Amino acid sequence: MTKLHEHRLGVADGSAPLKVLVPRFFVSAVEQNTPFWHSQNTLSVVLQPNCDFVAGSRFTLSGLHGSVSSSGPIFLGGFVNDNPSQWFQSPSIWSQTGVLTLVTTEVTLRNSVYAFQFNLTNPPFPQPSPEINISGTLNVNGPLNAEVMSKCMEKPHLELMGVANGSDPLLVIEPIFEMFHVQQSSPLWYVVNTITVSMKANCDLLSGTTITISGLTGSTTDDSVLRVLASSVDLDETGAWQRVPGSLTLLSMGTRQRESYVYRFNLTNPPKSQPAPNVSVSATIHAGSLDVPVSVRRGEVRRDDLLSVVMGTEPLFVIEPNFTSYAVGRSTPFPLASNLISVTLQANCDIASYSYITISGLTGAAHPTSSTIAFASEPPNIFVEASASWDIGAGEVVFHVAPTPTGGILANTTVVVTFELQNGPIVDRAPSISVAAMIEAGLLDAPVLSKPMIILPICDAGMYLSSEGVCVICPGNASSSWGSLNVTNCICDIGFEGLDGSACSACKPGTYKNVNGSDACLRCPDGFYSPFSAGSACLRCAGGMFAVSIGARAAVGDCGCLVGYAPETEGSVCTACTPGLFKATNETVACGSCPAGSYSSQVAAAACDSCPANSDSQPASSALDDCVCNAGFVSAGLEGACVLSGALDEECFSSTVQLDAECGASALRVRGCAPTGTDTGPHLLSVGPGQVPLSTTASTCSGFFFTLCDSFGGVAGGTLDCGFYCDFMSASVNESIASGCTSDAQCLVFDNNLDFRPRAGSVCLSQARYSIFTR
């Protein structure tokens, strides 16, 4: 049979027999325009069928749970391919069971996009988005209608008004403030108080939303439009203030979800103390025909200390500042006497820098007459400079609090101020003295009301006036003068040490202290000792001017004698060690004898000198001459030097010194003798300045000759710069001088008497190759 290949109901070849298509929607989506509870919610639906739907076909949207809209007709607004169209009957039928029934009014074409909207009221409680389905039947003009396949509608899952997935249909939240903090800048009465509010919501607060901060009771600020310092342009800079009931209404310009916003505004604290009221925040979101309430939230109050007031940051928690301790003392009641006034104060809050404290009633004083008065304070430097304003006529002194690292005087700090007045000629009875203050607090200061001060007694010597206003005995081993006003006036007695105002400790043996006060005990000076506890002076050691202190200096046994000195008997004066004796330490011991092989020719010697090489001495030797050459050695006459026996002959010591005609007047010749004592004749080995010695005439040295060939010029004193000598050991001519004077050639020096001697420290001393020649 021939088949017709025609479109039927938008289906290609739909005329072919038994070709079947399941009616359904290519696209079926739904979204909402607000997730807020209580609000009117517009739901938008988009449908795109896979075939033509005949007019009169019926469809249902089910699962629209939670709405509080009453059952009944509901109006629709629709579009077809973005063109206005009434595709479904309007009104349609709504059931509070969550079902909307729709009936088509015209043929819907395959693949056309149909959109429509309807309004429901969101519930007064939060809920997740329900599953929404679309199904229906097609009117095909037959005994049976075609079923449209049921389908779960798509959701956009987009953020809306700061709510995650807020565009999903009938997802409903409770708008709340996730965070609401409130604090104040001052708890003092009368002052202008800055209230700081921080808040954050869980959703966007749409433009036009009103935010109300309530519970700010007690302020004296009249109804007005307050200037508000806002942290963002999203907030209005003014707010409507109502003193009763203590509320500030702010307008949002459109805040964003989960962003913190801060408001600051000023209120004047009441002239009385009060506990912190309960502060809360609420809001109303204007979202169409229904306003959405944002739930009331109690403020999370900062309960930190402020101005040393416990929990002073709580908003509109107000105290009366006052002095908890207020006393005045004086040092003397006598007419015309110099009177030291002591004022003791302690406040229940911080007294800020640039505040001032007034002491009144100091009438009858004769002096000072100037407009300022010097004072001292403890703690120091808490008032401006060292002079306060003084009015002798009014009897009033004013102290100005200085800027300090702590911002003034801290609460509960005991402040003592002392100043001196001269009593008048007539003293009848103490006047009534009062104290008041004005605490600096910005636009308006906080007054501390005047109150009479407690008049304190005058304390006897050895006592002080306590902070409780009674006379107390000074701590142990400390004393004070009459009329002392503070424990720090108690100072350590002689023989005791410690801080002013505290118990004092006795000076230990070996130390002393001869003044009153906080000075430390001193160690006994050298030559003194102290065996006493709490000593005021030290005892002189018995050793006299050469005595010395050793050890702890706490007993007579700690006295000794200086190096080189010793007592003749125990406890006697220190005397110098005599020659032959020595003492090397500062002790009380006798002088010791110089050991064998040494001598001491000095008085008060600390050590002994060693005898020259190859010589020895008896113990306690007192001169170099006491050093005797050892066996096999004889004295060479050179500062006690000893040489091998036979190395020199006695005749050598009578040698002559004469001018050497061969060298000229500028040369000297020293003639000696041979080591054997026999003189084979003079060997005139003279040289001129810079010349080589003429030693070739003798192959051996049979004589002992020195020729000083340097320019002598008749000047006495000098060193032997040029010459040669015979080596006694080898009897050979030493001509090392030919290349210039060496250390050997410089072993002799001559003095003003033309006497020759060995140069100290030279190699000649150890080699003993020479003799001393004199004229």
C-alpha positions in Angstrom: 0.0 0.0 0.0 1.1 3.5 -0.6 2.0 5.5 2.5 1.5 9.1 2.9 4.6 10.9 4.0 3.0 14.0 5.5 3.6 15.9 8.8 1.1 15.2 11.4 1.1 17.3 14.7 4.6 18.5 13.8 5.9 15.0 13.4 7.8 14.2 10.2 6.1 11.3 8.3 3.5 11.5 11.0 0.8 10.3 8.5 2.6 6.9 8.1 0.5 4.2 9.6 1.4 3.2 13.2 4.3 5.6 13.4 4.4 6.4 17.1 6.1 9.3 18.9 6.1 9.7 22.7 5.0 13.3 23.4 7.4 15.1 25.7 9.2 18.4 26.3 12.7 18.9 24.9 13.1 21.7 27.5 11.3 22.1 30.7 12.9 24.5 33.2 11.7 26.5 36.2 13.3 29.2 38.4 12.3 31.8 41.0 13.1 35.5 41.6 13.5 35.5 45.4 14.6 32.9 48.0 13.4 35.0 51.0 10.7 33.7 53.3 7.4 35.5 53.6 8.0 37.1 50.2 6.0 37.1 47.0 7.9 34.8 44.6 7.6 34.9 40.8 8.3 31.5 39.2 9.3 31.4 35.6 8.7 28.3 33.4 10.2 27.5 30.0 8.8 24.7 27.8 9.7 23.4 24.3 7.5 20.5 23.0 8.7 17.8 20.6 5.4 17.9 18.7 2.4 20.1 18.2 0.0 20.2 21.1 -3.6 20.7 20.2 -5.7 23.4 21.9 -7.4 22.0 25.0 -4.5 19.8 26.0 -4.0 19.7 29.8 -0.7 19.9 31.7 0.2 19.8 35.4 3.2 21.2 37.3 3.4 19.2 40.5 5.8 19.3 43.5 5.5 23.1 44.2 5.4 22.4 47.9 5.7 24.9 50.7 3.9 27.9 49.2 1.3 29.5 51.5 -0.8 30.8 48.5 -4.4 29.8 48.8 -6.0 27.3 46.4 -7.8 29.0 43.5 -7.3 30.7 40.2 -3.9 32.1 39.5 -3.0 34.4 36.7 -0.2 33.7 34.2 1.8 35.9 31.9 3.3 34.2 28.8 5.7 34.5 25.9 6.2 32.4 22.7 9.6 32.7 21.2 10.1 36.0 23.2 6.7 37.4 21.9 3.9 38.0 24.3 1.3 35.3 24.1 -1.5 33.7 26.2 -0.6 30.1 25.4 -2.3 28.7 28.5 -5.7 29.7 29.9 -5.4 32.5 32.5 -6.3 32.2 35.2 -5.2 28.7 35.7 -6.0 26.6 38.7 -3.7 26.4 41.7 -3.9 23.9 44.5 -2.1 24.4 47.8 -1.1 20.8 47.5 1.6 22.1 45.2 -0.1 21.5 41.8 -0.7 24.0 39.0 -3.1 22.8 36.2 -2.6 24.3 32.8 -4.9 24.2 29.6 -3.6 25.2 26.2 -5.7 27.8 24.4 -4.1 27.3 20.9 -2.0 24.8 19.1 1.5 24.7 20.3 4.1 24.2 17.6 6.9 21.7 17.8 10.3 23.3 18.9 8.7 26.6 19.8 9.8 28.0 23.1 6.9 28.8 25.4 7.5 30.8 28.7 5.2 31.9 31.4 5.3 33.3 34.9 3.1 33.0 38.0 3.3 34.3 41.6 3.3 32.3 44.8 3.9 33.3 48.3 7.0 31.8 50.0 6.5 30.1 53.3 7.4 31.6 56.6 10.1 29.0 57.2 13.2 28.0 55.3 13.1 24.9 53.0 15.2 23.3 50.2 14.0 23.5 46.6 11.5 20.6 46.0 11.5 18.3 42.9 9.1 19.8 40.3 7.6 17.6 37.5 5.5 18.4 34.4 3.1 15.9 32.8 -0.1 16.1 30.8 -2.5 14.7 28.1 -2.8 15.8 24.5 -6.3 16.4 23.1 -6.3 14.3 19.9 -10.1 14.4 19.2 -10.5 10.7 19.9 -11.8 8.5 22.5 -8.4 8.4 24.1 -6.0 11.2 24.7 -2.2 10.9 24.4 -0.2 11.0 27.6 2.7 13.5 27.8 5.7 11.9 29.3 6.3 13.1 32.9 9.6 14.9 33.3 11.5 16.4 36.3 12.0 20.0 35.5 15.4 21.6 35.3 16.7 24.1 37.8 19.3 26.8 37.2 21.3 26.3 40.4 22.5 29.9 40.3 23.3 32.3 43.2 20.5 34.8 43.8 20.6 37.7 46.3 23.7 36.3 47.8 22.1 32.9 48.4 23.7 29.8 46.9 21.3 28.1 44.4 18.9 30.9 45.3 17.3 30.8 41.8 16.1 27.2 42.4 12.2 27.2 42.7 10.9 27.4 46.2 14.3 27.3 47.9 13.6 29.5 50.9 15.9 30.9 53.5 15.5 32.9 56.7 17.4 36.2 56.3 19.4 36.7 59.4 22.4 38.7 60.6 25.2 36.1 61.0 27.2 38.6 63.0 26.3 41.7 65.0 28.9 43.2 67.3 28.4 46.4 69.3 30.7 48.4 71.6 31.3 51.9 73.0 34.2 54.3 73.3 33.7 55.4 76.9 31.8 54.3 80.0 32.0 57.6 81.7 28.9 59.7 82.4 28.1 62.9 80.6 30.6 62.2 77.7 29.9 61.9 74.0 30.1 58.2 73.4 31.0 56.6 70.0 29.0 53.5 69.4 30.5 51.1 66.9 28.3 48.5 65.2 29.6 45.7 63.0 27.2 43.4 61.1 27.1 40.8 58.4 24.0 39.2 56.9 23.6 35.8 55.2 22.1 37.4 52.1 22.1 40.6 50.1 20.2 43.4 51.8 18.5 45.0 48.8 18.5 48.7 48.3 15.9 50.3 50.4 16.2 47.8 53.2 15.8 49.4 56.6 18.1 48.3 59.4 17.0 49.1 63.0 19.4 49.0 66.0 17.3 48.9 69.1 17.8 49.0 72.9 20.2 51.9 73.1 18.4 53.3 76.1 19.5 55.9 78.6 21.2 58.3 76.2 20.3 62.0 76.5 20.7 62.6 72.7 17.4 64.1 71.5 15.4 62.8 68.5 17.3 63.7 65.4 18.9 62.6 62.2 22.3 61.4 63.3 25.4 61.5 61.1 26.7 58.0 60.6 30.2 57.1 59.6 29.8 54.0 57.4 32.5 51.7 56.2 31.0 51.4 52.7 29.1 53.4 50.1 26.5 50.6 50.3 25.3 52.3 53.5 23.6 55.6 54.0 25.5 58.2 56.0 22.6 59.3 58.1 20.2 57.5 60.5 16.9 58.4 62.2 17.4 58.4 66.0 14.7 58.1 68.5 15.7 58.6 72.2 12.7 56.7 73.3 12.8 53.7 72.8 16.5 54.2 72.0 16.6 53.1 68.3 18.5 54.1 65.2 17.1 53.3 61.8 19.5 53.0 58.9 19.0 52.7 55.2 20.9 50.2 53.1 21.9 51.2 49.6 22.3 47.5 48.7 24.7 45.5 50.8 26.3 42.2 49.7 25.9 38.9 51.4 28.6 37.9 54.0 30.4 41.2 53.8 31.0 43.0 57.1 29.7 46.5 57.4 30.6 48.9 60.2 28.6 51.9 61.4 29.8 54.5 63.9 27.6 57.2 65.5 27.7 59.3 68.6 25.4 59.3 71.6 25.7 61.3 74.8 25.9 59.2 77.9 23.4 59.9 80.7 24.4 61.9 83.8 24.0 58.8 86.0 25.4 55.3 86.1 23.5 52.5 84.5 24.0 48.9 83.5 24.4 48.0 79.8 21.1 47.6 78.0 20.3 44.8 75.6 21.1 46.0 72.1 19.7 44.2 69.1 19.4 44.6 65.3 16.7 43.8 62.9 15.9 44.7 59.3 13.1 44.8 56.7 13.9 43.9 53.2 11.6 45.6 50.7 11.1 43.0 48.1 8.0 43.8 46.1 4.5 43.8 47.5 5.5 41.9 50.7 8.3 43.1 53.0 10.7 40.5 54.2 11.6 40.6 57.9 15.2 39.9 58.9 15.1 38.3 62.3 16.0 40.2 65.4 19.5 39.4 66.7 20.9 40.3 70.1 24.2 42.1 69.9 27.4 40.2 70.6 28.7 42.7 73.1 32.4 43.3 73.6 33.0 42.9 77.3 36.6 44.1 77.4 37.9 46.5 80.1 37.9 50.1 79.0 39.6 52.9 80.9 40.3 50.1 83.4 36.5 49.8 83.9 35.5 46.1 84.0 33.5 45.3 80.8 33.7 49.0 80.0 33.2 48.4 76.3 29.6 47.2 76.8 27.3 49.8 74.9 25.8 52.4 77.2 27.2 50.8 80.3 27.9 54.0 82.3 29.7 54.7 85.6 30.2 57.7 87.8 34.0 58.4 87.9 35.2 59.1 91.4 38.1 58.9 93.8 38.0 55.7 95.9 40.9 57.0 98.0 41.2 60.7 98.9 43.3 61.8 101.8 45.5 64.7 102.7 48.2 64.8 105.3 50.5 67.5 106.7 53.9 67.5 108.4 53.4 70.2 111.0 50.6 72.2 112.6 52.7 75.1 113.9 52.2 78.7 112.8 54.6 80.0 110.1 56.3 76.6 109.9 57.1 75.1 106.6 54.4 72.5 106.1 54.7 69.5 103.7 51.3 68.7 102.3 50.7 65.2 101.0 47.7 64.3 98.9 46.9 60.6 98.3 44.4 59.8 95.5 43.1 56.7 93.8 40.4 56.6 91.1 37.9 54.0 89.9 38.8 54.6 86.3 41.7 55.9 84.1 42.2 59.6 84.3 43.2 60.5 80.7 46.1 62.7 79.7 45.2 66.5 79.8 42.7 65.9 82.5 43.1 68.1 85.6 42.7 67.5 89.3 41.8 70.3 91.7 42.5 70.4 95.5 40.5 73.1 97.2 40.3 74.6 100.7 44.0 75.1 101.3 43.2 78.5 102.9 45.3 80.4 105.3 48.7 79.7 103.8 51.3 82.5 103.9 53.5 81.2 101.1 54.0 80.8 98.2 52.4 83.9 96.7 53.2 83.1 93.1 50.7 81.5 90.6 52.6 78.2 90.6 53.8 75.8 93.2 56.5 73.2 93.0 55.5 69.6 93.7 56.7 66.0 93.6 54.7 63.0 92.7 54.8 59.3 93.0 54.7 57.8 90.4 56.9 60.5 88.9 56.1 62.4 85.7 52.4 61.8 85.7 51.6 65.6 85.9 52.7 68.3 83.5 56.1 69.7 84.4 57.1 70.2 88.0 54.8 73.1 89.0 51.1 73.2 89.4 48.7 76.2 89.2 48.2 77.8 92.6 45.8 80.4 93.8 46.7 81.5 97.4 43.5 83.5 97.8 41.2 80.7 96.9 43.5 78.1 98.5 43.3 76.0 95.3 46.0 74.0 93.5 45.4 72.4 90.1 47.4 69.5 88.7 47.3 68.8 84.9 47.7 65.1 83.9 50.7 64.7 81.5 50.6 62.6 78.3 52.2 59.3 79.4 52.8 56.0 77.6 49.8 54.6 79.4 47.5 57.5 78.4 47.3 59.1 81.8 46.8 57.8 85.3 45.5 54.2 85.4 42.6 53.3 87.6 43.4 51.9 91.1 46.9 53.5 90.9 47.8 55.2 94.2 49.0 58.7 93.4 50.9 60.7 96.1 51.5 64.4 95.5 53.6 66.4 97.9 54.1 70.2 97.9 55.2 72.7 100.5 53.2 75.6 102.0 54.1 77.9 104.8 51.5 78.0 107.5 49.9 81.3 108.3 50.5 83.2 111.6 47.4 81.8 113.1 46.5 78.1 112.9 43.1 77.5 114.5 42.0 74.2 113.0 42.5 72.3 109.8 40.3 73.7 106.9 37.9 71.5 105.0 39.9 70.3 102.0 38.2 68.8 99.0 39.2 67.2 95.7 37.5 67.3 92.3 38.6 66.5 88.7 37.6 66.9 85.1 38.5 63.9 82.9 39.4 64.7 79.3 37.0 62.7 77.1 36.8 64.5 73.7 33.7 66.7 72.9 32.4 66.6 76.5 34.6 65.9 79.6 33.5 63.7 82.5 33.3 65.5 85.8 34.5 63.9 89.0 32.3 65.5 91.6 34.0 67.4 94.5 34.2 65.5 97.8 35.7 66.4 101.2 39.1 64.7 101.7 40.1 62.7 104.8 42.5 64.6 107.0 45.4 62.4 108.1 47.3 62.4 111.4 50.9 63.6 111.9 53.2 60.6 112.6 56.1 60.5 115.1 59.7 59.9 114.2 60.3 56.2 113.2 56.8 55.9 111.7 55.1 56.8 108.5 51.5 57.5 107.3 50.1 54.5 105.5 47.7 54.6 102.6 44.9 53.7 105.1 45.6 56.9 106.9 47.2 55.5 110.1 50.7 55.8 111.5 52.8 52.6 111.1 56.2 51.8 112.5 59.0 51.7 109.9 60.3 48.4 108.7 63.1 46.7 110.6 66.4 48.7 111.1 64.9 51.7 109.3 63.9 55.1 110.7 62.1 58.2 109.6 61.7 61.8 110.6 58.7 63.3 112.4 55.7 63.8 110.1 56.7 61.3 107.5 54.0 60.8 104.9 55.1 57.7 103.0 56.8 54.4 103.7 59.6 55.5 101.4 60.5 58.1 104.0 61.8 55.1 106.1 65.5 54.8 105.3 68.1 52.3 106.5 70.0 53.1 109.7 73.8 53.4 109.9 75.3 49.9 109.6 72.3 48.6 107.6 71.6 48.5 103.8 68.4 48.1 101.7 65.9 50.0 99.7 64.0 52.9 101.1 60.7 51.7 102.6 61.8 48.1 103.0 63.4 46.1 105.8 67.2 46.6 106.0 69.9 44.1 106.5 73.0 44.4 108.7 76.4 45.0 107.0 78.4 41.8 107.1 81.9 41.6 108.9 84.5 43.1 106.6 82.0 45.8 105.5 80.6 49.0 107.0 78.2 51.9 106.4 78.4 55.2 108.2 75.4 57.1 106.7 71.6 56.6 106.8 69.9 55.8 103.5 69.8 53.3 100.8 73.5 53.2 100.1 75.1 49.8 100.0 77.6 48.6 102.7 81.2 49.3 101.7 84.2 46.9 101.9 86.8 47.9 104.5 89.6 49.9 102.8 93.1 48.4 102.4 94.8 48.2 105.7 91.6 48.0 107.7 89.2 45.2 108.9 85.9 44.9 110.7 84.9 41.9 112.8 81.5 43.4 113.5 78.0 42.8 112.1 76.2 46.1 111.3 79.5 48.0 111.6 79.7 51.7 111.1 83.5 51.9 110.7 86.5 49.6 110.2 89.6 49.1 112.5 93.1 49.9 111.3 95.4 46.9 110.9 98.3 47.0 113.4 101.0 46.9 110.7 101.1 50.7 110.1 101.6 52.3 106.8 102.9 49.2 105.2 100.0 47.0 106.2 97.6 45.5 103.7 94.2 43.8 103.9 93.8 40.3 102.7 90.8 37.9 102.4 87.4 39.0 103.7 88.8 41.8 105.9 86.6 40.5 108.7 89.2 39.7 111.4 92.6 40.8 112.6 94.0 37.7 110.8 93.0 39.3 107.5 95.7 41.9 108.0 99.1 41.4 106.3 102.3 43.2 105.3 103.1 44.5 101.8 105.7 42.7 99.6 109.1 43.3 101.1 107.8 44.0 104.6 107.1 41.8 107.6 106.2 42.3 111.3 109.0 41.8 113.8 106.6 40.1 116.1 103.0 39.0 115.6 100.7 42.1 115.5 103.6 44.5 115.4 104.3 47.3 112.8 105.5 46.1 109.3 109.2 46.8 108.7 111.3 46.5 105.6 113.3 43.3 104.9 117.1 44.0 105.3 119.7 43.2 102.6 120.1 39.5 102.3 116.4 38.9 103.0 113.2 39.2 100.9 109.4 38.7 101.0 107.4 38.1 97.8 103.7 38.1 99.1 101.2 40.3 101.0 101.1 38.1 104.0 101.9 38.2 107.7 105.1 36.1 107.5 108.7 36.9 108.3 111.2 37.9 105.6 113.0 35.0 104.1 116.8 34.5 103.5 118.1 34.7 100.0 118.9 31.1 99.0 122.4 29.9 98.2 123.6 31.1 94.8 121.8 34.5 95.1 122.0 37.7 97.0 120.0 40.9 97.8 121.6 44.2 98.3 118.3 46.1 98.5 116.1 47.1 101.4 112.5 45.7 101.3 113.4 43.3 98.5 110.6 41.3 96.9 113.1 38.8 95.3 116.9 38.0 95.3 119.4 38.4 92.4 121.2 35.3 91.1 125.0 35.1 91.3 126.9 35.4 88.0 127.6 32.2 86.0 130.1 29.8 87.6 129.8 31.4 91.0 128.0 30.6 94.2 127.1 32.3 97.6 126.0 31.5 101.1 122.3 31.9 102.1 121.3 35.5 103.1 124.1 37.0 101.0 123.7 40.8 100.7 126.1 41.8 98.0 127.5 40.8 94.6 130.9 40.4 96.2 129.4 37.5 98.3 129.3 35.5 95.1 132.5 33.4 94.9 133.8 31.7 91.8 133.4 28.0 91.7 136.4 25.6 91.8 138.4 25.8 88.5 137.2 29.3 87.8 138.7 32.7 88.6 137.2 36.2 88.6 137.7 38.2 85.4 136.9 41.4 87.2 133.9 41.9 84.9 130.9 42.5 87.3 131.7 39.3 89.1 132.2 37.2 85.9 134.3 34.0 86.4 136.4 32.4 83.7 138.4 29.2 83.5 141.5 29.2 85.6 144.7 30.0 83.5 142.8 31.7 80.7 144.1 35.1 81.9 147.3 36.2 83.6 147.4 38.7 86.4 149.7 40.9 84.4 146.9 41.5 82.0 145.2 43.7 84.5 148.0 46.3 84.4 147.9 46.8 80.7 148.1 50.3 79.4 146.1 52.5 77.2 148.0 55.0 75.1 147.7 56.9 71.9 148.9 55.0 68.9 151.2 57.2 66.9 150.8 54.9 63.9 147.1 55.6 63.8 147.4 59.2 64.6 145.8 61.3 67.3 142.4 60.0 66.4 143.3 56.4 67.3 143.8 54.6 70.5 145.9 51.5 71.1 145.2 49.0 73.9 148.1 46.7 74.7 147.6 43.5 76.6 149.6 40.4 77.2 149.6 36.9 75.9 147.5 34.2 77.6 150.7 32.6 78.9 151.8 35.8 80.6 154.9 36.2 78.4 155.1 39.3 76.3 156.9 38.6 73.0 156.8 42.3 72.2 154.2 44.7 71.0 152.4 43.8 67.9 151.1 47.2 66.7 148.0 46.1 64.8 146.6 49.5 64.1 144.2 50.4 61.4 142.7 53.6 60.2 139.0 54.3 59.9 137.5 51.9 57.4 140.8 50.0 56.8 141.5 46.3 57.1 143.6 45.4 60.2 147.3 45.0 59.5 147.4 41.5 61.0 149.5 39.7 58.4 152.7 40.3 60.4 151.7 37.8 63.0 150.6 34.3 62.2 149.5 33.8 65.8 148.4 36.2 68.4 151.1 36.4 71.1 149.7 39.6 72.5 146.3 41.1 73.3 145.7 44.2 71.3 142.8 46.5 70.5 143.1 49.4 68.2 140.2 51.9 68.1 140.5 53.3 64.7 137.2 55.1 64.4 137.3 58.9 64.6 137.6 59.5 68.3 137.9 63.2 68.3 138.7 63.4 72.0 135.1 63.0 72.9 134.7 60.9 76.0 132.2 58.0 76.0 131.2 55.7 73.1 131.3 52.2 71.8 134.0 50.2 70.1 132.9 50.4 66.5 136.1 49.1 64.9 139.0 46.8 66.0 140.0 43.2 66.4 141.1 41.0 69.2 142.8 37.7 69.8 140.7 34.6 70.6 142.2 33.3 73.8 141.1 29.8 73.1 142.7 29.4 69.7 145.3 32.2 69.9 144.5 33.1 66.3 143.8 36.5 64.9 140.2 37.4 64.7 139.8 39.5 61.6 136.1 39.6 61.3 136.2 43.3 61.6 137.6 43.5 58.1 134.1 43.4 56.7 132.7 45.8 59.2 132.1 45.9 62.9 130.3 42.8 64.2 128.8 41.9 67.6 132.3 40.6 68.6 133.9 43.9 67.7 131.3 45.8 69.7 131.8 43.9 72.9 133.7 46.7 74.6 132.5 50.2 75.6 134.6 52.9 77.1 133.5 55.6 79.5 134.8 59.1 80.3 137.8 57.6 82.0 138.7 55.5 78.9 138.0 52.4 81.0 136.9 49.5 78.9 134.2 47.1 80.0 131.9 44.5 78.4 128.7 45.7 76.9 125.7 44.4 78.8 123.9 41.6 77.0 126.7 41.0 74.5 128.1 37.6 73.5 131.4 38.6 75.2 130.0 38.1 78.6 129.5 34.3 78.0 132.8 33.8 76.1 135.1 35.6 78.6 137.6 36.5 75.8 138.7 39.8 77.3 140.1 41.6 80.2 139.5 45.0 81.7 142.2 47.6 80.9 142.6 50.7 82.9 145.0 53.7 82.7 
